Amino acid sequence: QVQLVESGGGLVQPGGSLRLSCAASGVIFSIDTMAWYRQAPGNQREFVASITNSGATNYADSVKGRLTISRDNAKNTVYLKMNSLKPKDTAVYYCNAEVLLISRSRLAVWGQGTLVTVSA
């Protein structure tokens, strides 16, 4: 069983900062790309940022310059540093990982989501 456990969500004021964490656990051979998605009420889930196992990053245009994705391969953990937060950033943030098992079977694993609320 492979799980992604997220933490760091909560209430923050506009202009504030927050850091989300997502740790993968279980018997894993390797993790390829890790990514963050978000879903606001009434909206579809949208891509936020991704990072490969070598550190290459990709961001949605809406968050470039404000959000930074990083990872610690030794801890199988991905982070999302969120600066200059806006009310429009309010959403449930989901972690995603492309996992290669010992058997070399490939899995796309999702976290349970963590709520970020940006409000005064």
Secondary structure, DSSP 8 states (H G I E B T S, - for coil): --EEEEE--EEE-TT--EEEEEEEESS-SEEEEEEEEEE-TTS--EEEEEE-TT--EEE-GGGTTTEEEEEEGGGTEEEEEE-S--GGG-EEEEEEEEEE-TT--EEEEE---EEEEE--
